[in-house]
Amino acid sequence: MTIRWVLLLLLPVSAAYAGQIIEVEPGGTYPVRAAANDLTSIGMADGLRLQAVFGMETVVSISKDEAFGRAIIKPISTKPFSLIVTDENGDSYSLEVTPVDGPGEVITLQRKSHQANESLIKAEREMPFTSRLKRTLKTVARGDVPAGYTVERRDQAVALWVEADLRLLRIYQGSMTIEHYVLRNVSGTEMRLDEREFKHLGRVVSVAIRHHVLAPQGATDVFIVRDASGARGDIHERT
């Protein structure tokens, strides 16, 4: 059996379609229903766009809607099937789809971490800075988006040392600015890292390193925290 990967293309969604709003978290599996004999639209809430849909072409037809960042599916049989959906942030969700009789469906995936939870955001902002910083960094390190934050994906090389390859992957913007890097030891000897070595990368408030000792070709996550302005000072991209 072959699995087909489809980038999004979207068809206009009829307001007459039945709607499903599914609360999701990255890596989770969720049951949904799809019209057995009509089109079903799948998309993300909060302005996120779908990037790809994986499904067996023997059980489902998949098309894409680039205008809205959604996917359009139509079951080929009445048997349940699975889809893997990936959003523009690179997070994936598994959908267990059951075809049902009825009109076309509109499925909207609502990330729990993207919901407008004003009380949670307010409570976090009232926490002491150190506690808030640790909590936010733990959320980011898990690959989640903290409440009240947006995320911008990057793939940008940054000049550091000859022995290191440093790439900026993501920028999380909220009450603080958190930059997620991956650092790789490209030398032939063991590398030991210290948070203080990253203080020169602009206006740095805090630095967190997942692994402080890297073997040759070893890599680690590095998180650099700045204030909400995201001011980076004299940081240079590598070309």
Residue frames as a rotation matrix with the C-alpha (Angstrom) as fourth column:
MET 1
0.583 0.812 0.000 0.00
0.812 -0.583 0.000 0.00
0.000 0.000 -1.000 0.00
THR 2
-0.429 -0.727 0.536 1.27
0.710 -0.639 -0.297 3.47
0.559 0.253 0.790 -0.79
ILE 3
0.223 0.423 -0.878 0.96
0.830 -0.555 -0.056 6.54
-0.512 -0.716 -0.475 1.37
ARG 4
0.099 -0.091 0.991 0.52
0.803 -0.580 -0.133 9.81
0.587 0.809 0.015 -0.40
TRP 5
-0.362 -0.261 -0.895 1.81
0.741 -0.663 -0.106 13.15
-0.566 -0.702 0.433 0.85
VAL 6
0.125 0.528 0.840 -0.25
0.879 -0.451 0.153 16.15
0.460 0.719 -0.521 -0.18
LEU 7
-0.907 -0.311 -0.283 0.49
0.397 -0.855 -0.333 19.85
-0.139 -0.415 0.899 0.33
LEU 8
-0.280 0.899 -0.335 -2.53
0.514 -0.154 -0.844 22.02
-0.811 -0.409 -0.419 0.94
LEU 9
-0.934 0.253 0.253 -4.80
0.069 -0.565 0.822 23.44
0.351 0.785 0.510 -1.63
LEU 10
-0.728 0.674 -0.126 -8.21
0.285 0.129 -0.950 24.56
-0.624 -0.727 -0.286 -0.54
LEU 11
-0.562 0.682 0.468 -11.64
0.568 -0.093 0.818 24.74
0.602 0.725 -0.335 -2.03
PRO 12
-0.576 0.423 0.700 -14.18
-0.602 -0.798 -0.013 27.30
0.553 -0.429 0.714 -0.81
VAL 13
-0.932 0.225 -0.284 -16.02
0.355 0.726 -0.589 25.93
0.074 -0.650 -0.756 2.22
SER 14
-0.294 0.914 0.281 -19.80
0.110 -0.260 0.959 26.03
0.950 0.313 -0.024 2.16
ALA 15
-0.693 0.102 0.714 -21.49
-0.676 -0.436 -0.594 27.48
0.251 -0.894 0.371 5.23
ALA 16
0.393 0.916 -0.084 -24.08
-0.850 0.397 0.346 24.71
0.351 -0.065 0.934 4.89
TYR 17
-0.080 -0.493 -0.866 -21.52
-0.061 0.870 -0.490 22.07
0.995 0.014 -0.099 5.84
ALA 18
0.917 0.308 -0.252 -21.68
0.188 0.225 0.956 20.49
0.351 -0.924 0.148 9.31
GLY 19
0.281 -0.842 0.460 -18.91
-0.547 -0.535 -0.644 21.69
0.788 -0.071 -0.611 11.63
GLN 20
0.799 -0.167 -0.578 -16.59
0.528 0.653 0.542 19.91
0.287 -0.739 0.610 14.06
ILE 21
0.421 -0.712 0.562 -14.16
-0.650 -0.669 -0.360 21.74
0.632 -0.214 -0.745 16.34
ILE 22
0.781 -0.234 -0.580 -11.60
0.414 0.888 0.200 19.32
0.468 -0.396 0.790 17.77
GLU 23
0.746 -0.579 0.329 -9.23
-0.659 -0.575 0.485 20.35
-0.091 -0.579 -0.810 20.58
VAL 24
0.847 -0.484 -0.222 -5.82
0.313 0.790 -0.527 18.90
0.430 0.376 0.821 19.74
GLU 25
0.615 -0.788 0.030 -2.25
-0.499 -0.359 0.789 18.72
-0.611 -0.500 -0.614 20.97
PRO 26
0.163 -0.615 -0.772 0.81
-0.942 0.136 -0.307 17.80
0.293 0.777 -0.557 18.86
GLY 27
-0.805 -0.562 -0.190 1.26
-0.521 0.822 -0.229 14.04
0.285 -0.086 -0.955 18.64
GLY 28
-0.505 0.686 0.523 -2.31
-0.445 0.312 -0.840 13.25
-0.739 -0.657 0.148 19.72
THR 29
-0.952 0.303 0.040 -4.87
0.219 0.584 0.782 10.97
0.214 0.753 -0.622 18.05
TYR 30
-0.652 0.738 -0.174 -8.46
-0.394 -0.526 -0.754 12.18
-0.648 -0.423 0.633 17.59
PRO 31
-0.514 0.565 0.645 -11.66
0.747 0.664 0.013 10.62
-0.421 0.489 -0.764 16.21
VAL 32
-0.594 0.393 -0.702 -13.52
-0.498 -0.865 -0.062 12.64
-0.632 0.313 0.709 13.56
ARG 33
0.097 0.667 0.738 -16.31
0.507 0.605 -0.614 11.97
-0.856 0.434 -0.280 11.08
ALA 34
-0.786 -0.305 -0.538 -16.31
-0.318 -0.546 0.775 12.65
-0.530 0.780 0.332 7.35
ALA 35
0.280 0.917 -0.286 -19.15
-0.738 0.015 -0.674 12.65
-0.614 0.399 0.681 4.84
ALA 36
-0.071 -0.287 0.955 -19.18
0.202 0.934 0.296 9.30
-0.977 0.214 -0.008 3.05
ASN 37
0.060 0.221 0.973 -20.49
0.971 0.213 -0.108 10.75
-0.232 0.952 -0.202 -0.22
ASP 38
0.925 0.199 0.322 -19.50
0.270 -0.944 -0.192 14.41
0.266 0.265 -0.927 -0.03
LEU 39
0.036 -0.954 0.296 -16.44
0.257 -0.278 -0.926 16.61
0.966 0.109 0.235 0.55
THR 40
0.815 0.086 -0.572 -14.98
0.579 -0.127 0.806 17.26
-0.003 -0.988 -0.153 4.01
SER 41
0.440 -0.652 0.617 -12.73
-0.082 -0.714 -0.695 20.24
0.894 0.255 -0.368 4.73
ILE 42
0.631 -0.344 -0.695 -9.95
0.774 0.329 0.540 19.98
0.043 -0.879 0.475 7.35
GLY 43
0.196 -0.594 0.780 -8.05
0.186 -0.759 -0.624 22.98
0.963 0.267 -0.038 8.71
MET 44
-0.466 -0.474 -0.747 -6.48
0.842 0.021 -0.538 24.66
0.271 -0.880 0.389 11.73
ALA 45
0.750 0.652 -0.112 -7.90
0.642 -0.679 0.356 27.37
0.156 -0.339 -0.928 13.99
ASP 46
0.607 -0.454 -0.653 -6.12
0.301 -0.628 0.717 30.58
-0.736 -0.632 -0.244 15.10
GLY 47
0.731 -0.257 -0.632 -4.88
-0.606 -0.670 -0.428 31.46
-0.313 0.696 -0.646 11.63
LEU 48
-0.299 -0.843 0.447 -2.60
-0.430 0.538 0.725 28.41
-0.852 0.025 -0.523 11.34
ARG 49
0.334 0.336 -0.881 -2.39
-0.942 0.152 -0.300 26.68
0.033 0.930 0.367 7.98
LEU 50
0.747 -0.112 0.655 -2.05
0.005 0.987 0.163 23.02
-0.665 -0.119 0.737 7.18
GLN 51
-0.040 -0.854 -0.519 1.19
-0.838 -0.254 0.483 22.07
-0.544 0.454 -0.706 5.50
ALA 52
-0.669 -0.229 -0.708 0.63
-0.620 0.696 0.361 18.42
0.410 0.680 -0.607 4.57
VAL 53
0.334 0.762 0.555 -1.77
-0.872 0.473 -0.124 15.49
-0.357 -0.442 0.823 4.83
PHE 54
-0.777 -0.578 -0.249 -0.71
-0.626 0.753 0.205 11.84
0.069 0.315 -0.947 4.75
GLY 55
0.108 0.837 0.537 -3.23
-0.683 0.455 -0.572 9.12
-0.723 -0.305 0.621 3.87
MET 56
-0.617 -0.288 0.732 -3.55
0.212 0.835 0.507 5.86
-0.758 0.469 -0.454 1.94
GLU 57
-0.688 0.298 -0.662 -4.73
-0.678 -0.591 0.438 6.68
-0.261 0.750 0.609 -1.56
THR 58
-0.844 0.399 -0.357 -6.72
0.142 0.810 0.568 3.43
0.516 0.429 -0.741 -1.67
VAL 59
-0.345 0.733 -0.586 -9.15
0.939 0.274 -0.209 4.70
0.007 -0.623 -0.783 1.00
VAL 60
0.409 0.476 -0.778 -9.31
0.530 -0.819 -0.222 8.49
-0.743 -0.321 -0.587 0.62
SER 61
0.198 -0.278 0.940 -9.01
0.862 -0.408 -0.302 11.17
0.467 0.870 0.159 -2.06
ILE 62
0.241 -0.226 -0.944 -7.10
0.698 -0.636 0.330 14.26
-0.675 -0.738 0.005 -0.88
SER 63
0.254 -0.214 0.943 -6.84
0.740 -0.584 -0.332 17.67
0.622 0.783 0.010 -2.53
LYS 64
-0.361 -0.525 -0.770 -5.48
0.894 -0.430 -0.126 20.96
-0.265 -0.734 0.625 -1.26
ASP 65
0.678 0.600 0.425 -6.57
0.652 -0.758 0.029 24.57
0.339 0.258 -0.905 -0.87
GLU 66
-0.348 -0.936 -0.062 -3.64
0.888 -0.307 -0.341 26.98
0.300 -0.174 0.938 -0.85
ALA 67
-0.205 0.325 0.923 -5.91
0.054 -0.938 0.342 30.00
0.977 0.120 0.175 -0.47
PHE 68
0.566 0.546 0.617 -7.07
-0.589 -0.256 0.767 28.98
0.577 -0.798 0.177 3.01
GLY 69
-0.494 -0.849 0.190 -4.45
-0.769 0.324 -0.552 26.44
0.407 -0.418 -0.812 4.11
ARG 70
0.089 0.609 0.788 -6.94
-0.766 0.548 -0.337 23.61
-0.637 -0.574 0.516 4.47
ALA 71
-0.945 -0.326 -0.021 -7.34
-0.274 0.755 0.596 20.10
-0.179 0.569 -0.803 3.01
ILE 72
0.097 0.972 -0.215 -10.32
-0.986 0.064 -0.157 18.63
-0.138 0.228 0.964 1.18
ILE 73
-0.891 -0.384 0.242 -10.92
-0.368 0.923 0.110 14.88
-0.266 0.009 -0.964 1.54
LYS 74
0.200 0.942 -0.268 -13.48
-0.977 0.214 0.021 12.42
0.078 0.258 0.963 0.18
PRO 75
-0.195 -0.255 0.947 -13.61
-0.495 0.859 0.129 8.79
-0.847 -0.444 -0.294 1.38
ILE 76
-0.591 -0.055 -0.805 -13.35
-0.770 0.335 0.543 6.14
0.239 0.941 -0.240 -1.34
SER 77
-0.422 0.487 -0.765 -15.09
0.288 0.872 0.396 3.49
0.860 -0.053 -0.508 0.78
THR 78
0.525 0.699 0.486 -17.21
-0.323 -0.365 0.873 3.40
0.787 -0.616 0.034 3.94
LYS 79
0.485 -0.417 -0.768 -14.41
0.748 0.653 0.118 1.85
0.452 -0.632 0.629 6.00
PRO 80
0.946 -0.225 -0.234 -12.73
-0.007 -0.736 0.677 3.94
-0.325 -0.639 -0.697 8.74
PHE 81
0.470 -0.844 0.260 -9.23
0.691 0.167 -0.704 5.18
0.550 0.510 0.661 7.91
SER 82
0.416 -0.442 -0.795 -6.38
0.689 -0.418 0.592 7.23
-0.594 -0.794 0.131 9.37
LEU 83
0.682 -0.300 0.667 -4.86
0.361 -0.656 -0.663 10.56
0.636 0.693 -0.339 8.36
ILE 84
0.014 -0.701 -0.713 -1.69
0.927 -0.258 0.273 12.26
-0.375 -0.664 0.647 9.57
VAL 85
0.750 0.331 0.572 -2.07
0.516 -0.835 -0.194 16.05
0.414 0.440 -0.797 9.43
THR 86
-0.184 -0.873 -0.451 0.88
0.967 -0.243 0.076 18.43
-0.177 -0.422 0.889 9.76
ASP 87
0.838 0.500 -0.217 0.53
0.474 -0.865 -0.162 22.18
-0.268 0.033 -0.963 10.35
GLU 88
0.744 -0.527 0.411 2.83
0.086 -0.534 -0.841 24.99
0.662 0.661 -0.352 9.20
ASN 89
0.495 -0.579 0.648 4.76
-0.868 -0.367 0.335 24.82
0.045 -0.728 -0.684 12.50
GLY 90
-0.381 -0.662 -0.646 5.72
-0.644 0.691 -0.328 21.23
0.663 0.291 -0.690 11.77
ASP 91
-0.660 0.227 0.716 3.43
-0.592 0.430 -0.682 19.74
-0.462 -0.874 -0.150 14.44
SER 92
-0.710 0.349 -0.611 1.49
-0.348 0.582 0.736 16.60
0.612 0.735 -0.292 13.52
TYR 93
-0.351 0.720 0.599 -1.87
-0.780 0.129 -0.612 15.16
-0.518 -0.682 0.517 14.57
SER 94
-0.997 0.069 -0.044 -3.42
0.038 0.869 0.493 11.75
0.073 0.490 -0.869 13.86
LEU 95
-0.334 0.942 -0.024 -7.07
-0.910 -0.329 -0.254 11.65
-0.247 -0.063 0.967 12.82
GLU 96
-0.890 0.215 0.401 -9.14
0.236 0.972 0.003 8.45
-0.389 0.097 -0.916 12.99
VAL 97
-0.677 0.583 -0.450 -11.79
-0.720 -0.651 0.240 9.16
-0.153 0.487 0.860 10.36
THR 98
-0.617 0.590 0.521 -15.19
0.406 0.806 -0.431 7.44
-0.674 -0.055 -0.737 10.23
PRO 99
-0.936 0.350 0.032 -17.24
-0.127 -0.422 0.898 7.98
0.328 0.837 0.439 7.05
VAL 100
-0.589 0.804 -0.080 -20.91
0.365 0.176 -0.914 8.74
-0.721 -0.568 -0.397 7.82
ASP 101
-0.215 0.637 0.740 -24.05
0.934 -0.088 0.347 9.45
0.286 0.766 -0.576 5.82
GLY 102
0.483 0.448 -0.752 -24.89
0.658 -0.753 -0.026 13.14
-0.578 -0.482 -0.658 5.65
PRO 103
0.982 -0.068 0.177 -23.74
0.070 -0.740 -0.670 16.47
0.177 0.670 -0.721 4.23
GLY 104
0.209 -0.971 0.114 -20.16
0.359 -0.032 -0.933 17.63
0.910 0.236 0.342 3.86
GLU 105
0.731 -0.043 -0.681 -18.21
0.679 -0.047 0.733 18.28
-0.064 -0.998 -0.005 7.06
VAL 106
0.429 -0.674 0.601 -15.90
-0.216 -0.723 -0.656 21.10
0.877 0.152 -0.456 8.14
ILE 107
0.690 -0.295 -0.661 -13.29
0.700 0.505 0.505 19.90
0.185 -0.811 0.555 10.65
THR 108
0.503 -0.532 0.681 -11.33
-0.341 -0.846 -0.410 22.58
0.794 -0.026 -0.607 12.53
LEU 109
0.303 -0.517 -0.801 -8.39
0.789 0.607 -0.093 21.55
0.534 -0.604 0.592 14.70
GLN 110
0.715 0.032 0.699 -8.03
-0.280 -0.902 0.328 23.89
0.641 -0.430 -0.636 17.68
ARG 111
-0.217 -0.862 -0.458 -4.67
0.350 0.369 -0.861 23.66
0.911 -0.347 0.222 19.41
LYS 112
0.588 0.459 -0.666 -5.20
0.756 -0.017 0.655 23.77
0.289 -0.888 -0.357 23.17
SER 113
-0.166 -0.754 -0.636 -2.11
0.865 -0.422 0.273 25.91
-0.474 -0.504 0.722 23.65
HIS 114
-0.871 -0.136 0.472 -3.51
0.409 -0.734 0.543 28.45
0.273 0.666 0.695 21.12
GLN 115
0.114 0.993 -0.035 -6.85
0.847 -0.079 0.526 28.96
0.520 -0.090 -0.850 22.83
ALA 116
-0.225 -0.126 0.966 -7.60
-0.131 -0.979 -0.158 32.41
0.965 -0.162 0.204 24.22
ASN 117
0.386 0.261 -0.885 -7.16
0.786 0.410 0.463 31.59
0.484 -0.874 -0.047 27.91
GLU 118
0.256 -0.268 0.929 -6.86
-0.096 -0.963 -0.251 35.08
0.962 -0.026 -0.272 29.30
SER 119
0.892 0.109 0.439 -6.90
-0.436 -0.048 0.899 33.96
0.119 -0.993 0.004 32.94
LEU 120
0.737 -0.672 0.077 -3.93
0.633 0.725 0.270 31.64
-0.237 -0.150 0.960 32.34
ILE 121
0.158 -0.688 0.708 -1.99
0.676 -0.448 -0.586 34.34
0.720 0.571 0.394 30.51
LYS 122
0.477 0.084 0.875 -2.69
-0.386 -0.875 0.294 36.85
0.790 -0.477 -0.385 33.28
ALA 123
0.981 -0.090 0.169 -1.69
-0.116 0.426 0.897 34.39
-0.153 -0.900 0.407 36.00
GLU 124
0.497 -0.848 0.182 1.59
0.866 0.475 -0.153 33.65
0.043 0.233 0.971 34.25
ARG 125
0.112 -0.457 0.882 2.42
0.354 -0.811 -0.465 37.32
0.929 0.364 0.071 33.85
GLU 126
0.651 0.190 0.735 1.84
-0.547 -0.553 0.628 37.85
0.526 -0.811 -0.256 37.57
MET 127
0.872 -0.410 -0.268 4.33
0.487 0.779 0.395 35.10
0.047 -0.475 0.879 38.46
PRO 128
0.466 -0.817 -0.340 7.87
-0.221 -0.480 0.849 36.08
-0.857 -0.320 -0.404 39.54
PHE 129
0.472 -0.263 -0.841 10.07
-0.877 -0.237 -0.418 36.47
-0.089 0.935 -0.343 36.48
THR 130
-0.604 -0.796 0.037 12.32
-0.791 0.604 0.097 33.50
-0.100 0.030 -0.995 37.27
SER 131
-0.442 0.527 0.726 9.36
-0.013 0.805 -0.593 31.15
-0.897 -0.271 -0.349 37.79
ARG 132
0.628 0.712 -0.316 7.66
-0.282 -0.170 -0.944 32.40
-0.725 0.682 0.094 34.63
LEU 133
0.123 -0.691 -0.712 10.88
-0.992 -0.116 -0.058 32.02
-0.043 0.713 -0.699 32.66
LYS 134
-0.787 -0.451 0.420 11.42
-0.481 0.876 0.039 28.42
-0.386 -0.171 -0.907 33.80
ARG 135
-0.086 0.852 0.516 7.82
0.094 0.523 -0.847 27.47
-0.992 -0.024 -0.125 33.08
THR 136
0.685 0.352 -0.638 7.84
-0.521 -0.376 -0.766 29.04
-0.510 0.857 -0.073 29.63
LEU 137
-0.206 -0.858 -0.471 11.16
-0.978 0.168 0.122 27.44
-0.026 0.486 -0.874 28.70
LYS 138
-0.680 0.018 0.733 9.88
-0.191 0.961 -0.200 24.00
-0.708 -0.276 -0.650 29.75
THR 139
0.408 0.905 0.118 6.87
0.000 0.130 -0.992 24.45
-0.913 0.405 0.053 27.48
VAL 140
0.579 -0.259 -0.773 9.04
-0.798 -0.374 -0.473 25.51
-0.167 0.891 -0.423 24.54
ALA 141
-0.500 -0.861 0.095 11.54
-0.836 0.509 0.206 22.68
-0.225 0.024 -0.974 25.17
ARG 142
-0.318 0.488 0.813 8.66
0.049 0.865 -0.500 20.18
-0.947 -0.119 -0.298 24.87
GLY 143
-0.909 -0.031 0.415 7.91
0.413 0.046 0.910 21.57
-0.048 0.998 -0.029 21.42
ASP 144
0.082 0.996 -0.046 4.69
0.995 -0.084 -0.047 23.28
-0.051 -0.042 -0.998 22.52
VAL 145
-0.430 -0.110 0.896 3.65
0.333 -0.942 0.044 26.92
0.839 0.318 0.441 22.11
PRO 146
-0.811 0.116 -0.574 3.09
0.558 -0.144 -0.817 28.74
-0.177 -0.983 0.053 25.45
ALA 147
0.265 0.964 0.013 -0.27
0.958 -0.261 -0.122 30.44
-0.114 0.045 -0.992 26.02
GLY 148
0.787 0.133 -0.603 -0.21
0.155 -0.988 -0.016 33.99
-0.598 -0.081 -0.798 24.64
TYR 149
-0.231 -0.942 -0.243 2.73
-0.246 -0.185 0.951 33.29
-0.941 0.279 -0.189 22.32
THR 150
0.903 0.311 -0.297 3.09
-0.367 0.199 -0.909 33.04
-0.223 0.930 0.294 18.56
VAL 151
0.170 -0.870 0.464 5.82
0.162 0.489 0.857 31.08
-0.972 -0.070 0.223 16.79
GLU 152
0.731 -0.073 -0.679 7.75
-0.652 -0.370 -0.662 31.88
-0.203 0.926 -0.318 13.62
ARG 153
0.728 -0.465 0.504 9.68
0.426 0.883 0.198 29.11
-0.537 0.071 0.841 11.89
ARG 154
0.589 -0.638 -0.497 13.20
-0.778 -0.614 -0.133 29.87
-0.220 0.465 -0.858 10.64
ASP 155
0.780 -0.560 0.278 16.13
0.559 0.824 0.093 27.94
-0.281 0.083 0.956 9.21
GLN 156
0.866 -0.384 0.319 18.88
-0.199 -0.852 -0.484 30.51
0.458 0.356 -0.814 9.51
ALA 157
0.313 -0.855 -0.414 22.62
0.840 0.452 -0.299 29.95
0.443 -0.254 0.860 10.01
VAL 158
0.971 -0.018 0.236 24.18
-0.132 -0.871 0.473 32.23
0.197 -0.491 -0.849 12.64
ALA 159
0.178 -0.983 -0.051 27.90
-0.070 0.039 -0.997 32.97
0.982 0.181 -0.062 12.95
LEU 160
0.981 0.074 0.178 29.36
-0.182 0.051 0.982 31.73
0.064 -0.996 0.064 16.25
TRP 161
0.171 -0.962 0.214 32.65
-0.588 0.075 0.805 29.81
-0.791 -0.263 -0.552 16.25
VAL 162
-0.235 -0.359 -0.903 34.56
-0.948 0.289 0.132 27.93
0.214 0.888 -0.408 13.55
GLU 163
-0.970 -0.243 -0.021 34.05
-0.228 0.934 -0.276 24.73
0.086 -0.263 -0.961 15.57
ALA 164
-0.562 0.823 0.078 30.28
0.283 0.281 -0.917 25.14
-0.777 -0.494 -0.391 15.81
ASP 165
-0.819 0.491 0.298 27.35
0.228 -0.200 0.953 25.16
0.527 0.848 0.052 13.39
LEU 166
-0.727 0.574 -0.375 24.54
0.283 -0.247 -0.927 27.24
-0.625 -0.780 0.017 14.93
ARG 167
-0.782 0.543 0.305 21.10
0.271 -0.145 0.952 27.45
0.561 0.827 -0.033 13.31
LEU 168
-0.774 0.629 0.071 18.07
-0.468 -0.493 -0.733 29.45
-0.426 -0.601 0.677 14.43
LEU 169
-0.877 0.465 0.120 14.98
0.467 0.768 0.438 27.24
0.112 0.440 -0.891 14.06
ARG 170
0.116 0.990 0.084 12.10
0.799 -0.143 0.584 29.11
0.590 -0.001 -0.807 15.72
ILE 171
-0.914 -0.239 0.327 11.24
0.010 -0.820 -0.572 32.40
0.405 -0.520 0.752 17.41
TYR 172
-0.099 0.873 -0.477 8.52
0.931 0.250 0.265 32.42
0.351 -0.418 -0.838 20.10
GLN 173
-0.794 -0.143 0.591 7.05
0.090 -0.989 -0.118 35.88
0.601 -0.040 0.798 20.65
GLY 174
0.311 0.881 -0.356 4.97
0.682 0.054 0.729 36.83
0.661 -0.470 -0.585 23.71
SER 175
1.000 0.011 0.000 5.75
0.008 -0.677 0.736 38.51
0.008 -0.736 -0.677 27.02
MET 176
0.136 -0.991 -0.007 9.31
-0.293 -0.047 0.955 37.41
-0.946 -0.127 -0.297 26.24
THR 177
0.642 -0.062 -0.764 11.10
-0.749 0.162 -0.642 36.54
0.164 0.985 0.057 23.02
ILE 178
0.269 -0.518 0.812 12.57
-0.351 0.732 0.584 33.03
-0.897 -0.442 0.016 23.00
GLU 179
0.346 -0.266 -0.900 14.81
-0.928 0.042 -0.370 31.85
0.136 0.963 -0.233 20.18
HIS 180
0.688 -0.062 0.723 15.31
-0.175 0.953 0.248 28.11
-0.704 -0.298 0.645 19.63
TYR 181
0.246 -0.716 -0.653 18.67
-0.965 -0.116 -0.236 27.17
0.094 0.688 -0.719 18.11
VAL 182
0.966 -0.200 0.163 20.41
0.170 0.969 0.178 23.89
-0.194 -0.144 0.970 17.36
LEU 183
0.413 -0.903 -0.119 24.18
-0.900 -0.425 0.100 23.90
-0.141 0.066 -0.988 17.84
ARG 184
0.989 -0.144 -0.027 26.34
0.133 0.961 -0.242 21.15
0.061 0.236 0.970 16.29
ASN 185
0.385 -0.923 0.021 29.98
-0.364 -0.131 0.922 20.43
-0.848 -0.363 -0.387 17.13
VAL 186
0.992 -0.012 -0.122 31.68
-0.114 0.272 -0.956 20.31
0.044 0.962 0.268 13.73
SER 187
0.177 -0.979 0.100 35.18
-0.974 -0.189 -0.123 19.95
0.139 -0.076 -0.987 15.18
GLY 188
0.159 -0.203 -0.966 37.08
-0.220 0.947 -0.235 16.73
0.962 0.250 0.105 15.75
THR 189
-0.826 -0.476 -0.301 37.26
0.206 0.242 -0.948 17.11
0.525 -0.845 -0.102 19.53
GLU 190
-0.115 0.790 -0.602 34.85
0.980 0.190 0.063 17.20
0.164 -0.582 -0.796 22.45
MET 191
-0.513 0.041 0.857 33.11
0.092 -0.990 0.103 20.56
0.854 0.131 0.504 23.02
ARG 192
-0.400 0.377 -0.835 32.04
0.914 0.094 -0.396 21.94
-0.071 -0.922 -0.382 26.40
LEU 193
-0.205 0.462 0.863 29.42
0.426 -0.752 0.503 24.68
0.881 0.471 -0.043 26.46
ASP 194
-0.635 0.050 -0.771 28.72
0.713 -0.344 -0.611 27.44
-0.296 -0.938 0.183 28.96
GLU 195
0.395 0.908 0.139 25.68
0.906 -0.361 -0.220 29.73
-0.150 0.213 -0.965 28.91
ARG 196
0.403 -0.268 -0.875 27.91
0.167 -0.918 0.359 32.78
-0.900 -0.291 -0.325 29.32
GLU 197
-0.637 -0.720 0.274 29.45
0.365 0.030 0.930 32.13
-0.679 0.693 0.244 25.90
PHE 198
-0.326 0.612 0.721 26.18
0.923 0.040 0.384 33.18
0.206 0.790 -0.577 24.25
LYS 199
0.179 0.427 -0.886 25.76
0.705 -0.684 -0.187 36.52
-0.686 -0.592 -0.423 26.01
HIS 200
-0.632 -0.511 -0.583 27.33
0.002 -0.753 0.658 38.38
-0.775 0.415 0.478 23.08
LEU 201
-0.759 0.394 0.518 24.50
0.638 0.295 0.711 37.35
0.127 0.871 -0.475 20.73
GLY 202
-0.228 0.686 0.691 22.60
0.144 -0.678 0.720 40.60
0.963 0.264 0.056 21.12
ARG 203
-0.422 0.171 0.890 20.61
-0.797 -0.538 -0.274 41.69
0.432 -0.825 0.364 24.18
VAL 204
-0.252 0.228 -0.940 20.35
0.098 0.973 0.210 38.35
0.963 -0.040 -0.268 25.97
VAL 205
0.265 0.435 0.861 18.32
-0.852 -0.313 0.420 37.98
0.452 -0.844 0.288 29.18
SER 206
0.213 -0.151 0.965 18.89
-0.647 0.719 0.255 34.26
-0.733 -0.678 0.056 29.74
VAL 207
-0.147 -0.314 -0.938 20.33
-0.888 0.459 -0.014 31.18
0.435 0.831 -0.347 28.04
ALA 208
0.376 0.247 0.893 19.37
-0.626 0.778 0.049 27.51
-0.683 -0.577 0.447 28.45
ILE 209
-0.277 -0.556 -0.783 21.41
-0.915 0.401 0.039 24.62
0.292 0.728 -0.620 26.99
ARG 210
0.766 0.640 -0.059 20.07
-0.601 0.746 0.289 21.06
0.229 -0.186 0.956 26.88
HIS 211
0.815 -0.570 -0.102 23.46
0.579 0.802 0.149 19.27
-0.003 -0.181 0.984 26.65
HIS 212
0.845 -0.496 -0.200 26.63
-0.396 -0.832 0.389 20.98
-0.360 -0.250 -0.899 27.84
VAL 213
-0.257 -0.939 0.229 29.13
-0.456 0.327 0.828 18.42
-0.852 0.108 -0.512 26.52
LEU 214
0.791 0.524 -0.315 29.12
-0.487 0.227 -0.844 17.51
-0.371 0.821 0.435 22.82
ALA 215
0.051 -0.720 0.693 31.12
0.372 0.657 0.655 14.79
-0.927 0.224 0.302 21.11
PRO 216
-0.828 -0.359 -0.430 32.30
-0.261 -0.432 0.863 15.49
-0.495 0.827 0.264 17.55
GLN 217
-0.803 0.587 -0.101 29.18
-0.071 0.075 0.995 15.91
0.592 0.806 -0.019 15.35
GLY 218
-0.475 0.657 -0.586 27.01
0.879 0.318 -0.355 15.95
-0.047 -0.684 -0.728 18.47
ALA 219
-0.543 0.389 0.744 24.20
0.125 -0.839 0.530 18.52
0.830 0.381 0.407 18.69
THR 220
-0.610 0.384 -0.693 22.12
0.764 0.053 -0.643 20.26
-0.210 -0.922 -0.326 21.34
ASP 221
0.374 0.772 0.514 19.18
0.731 -0.586 0.348 22.63
0.570 0.246 -0.784 21.66
VAL 222
-0.767 -0.508 -0.392 20.02
0.640 -0.652 -0.406 26.15
-0.049 -0.563 0.825 22.81
PHE 223
0.349 0.915 0.203 17.30
0.871 -0.397 0.291 28.57
0.347 0.076 -0.935 23.95
ILE 224
-0.809 -0.588 -0.003 18.10
0.566 -0.778 -0.273 32.29
0.158 -0.222 0.962 24.07
VAL 225
0.237 0.920 -0.313 15.67
0.971 -0.238 0.037 34.57
-0.040 -0.313 -0.949 25.91
ARG 226
-0.834 -0.376 0.404 15.29
0.409 -0.912 -0.004 38.26
0.370 0.162 0.915 25.16
ASP 227
-0.677 0.655 -0.335 12.76
-0.015 -0.468 -0.884 40.84
-0.736 -0.593 0.327 26.33
ALA 228
0.183 0.897 0.403 9.42
0.473 0.279 -0.836 41.21
-0.862 0.343 -0.373 24.55
SER 229
0.488 -0.029 -0.872 10.92
-0.578 -0.760 -0.298 43.62
-0.654 0.650 -0.388 22.00
GLY 230
0.835 -0.203 0.512 13.07
0.415 0.843 -0.343 40.81
-0.362 0.499 0.787 20.66
ALA 231
0.781 -0.588 -0.213 15.99
-0.625 -0.719 -0.304 43.23
0.025 0.370 -0.929 20.22
ARG 232
0.909 -0.410 0.076 18.98
0.413 0.910 -0.030 41.21
-0.057 0.058 0.997 19.05
GLY 233
0.527 -0.757 -0.387 21.75
-0.246 -0.572 0.783 43.80
-0.814 -0.317 -0.488 18.96
ASP 234
0.120 -0.612 -0.782 24.76
-0.981 -0.193 0.000 42.98
-0.151 0.767 -0.623 16.78
ILE 235
0.053 -0.029 0.998 23.95
-0.088 0.996 0.034 39.39
-0.995 -0.089 0.050 15.82
HIS 236
-0.266 -0.301 -0.916 25.14
-0.887 -0.295 0.355 38.31
-0.376 0.907 -0.188 12.40
GLU 237
0.818 0.508 0.268 23.72
-0.310 0.783 -0.539 35.79
-0.484 0.358 0.798 9.98
ARG 238
-0.319 -0.907 0.274 26.15
-0.201 0.348 0.916 33.42
-0.926 0.237 -0.293 8.31
THR 239
0.602 0.501 -0.621 26.04
-0.684 -0.077 -0.725 33.23
-0.411 0.862 0.296 4.53
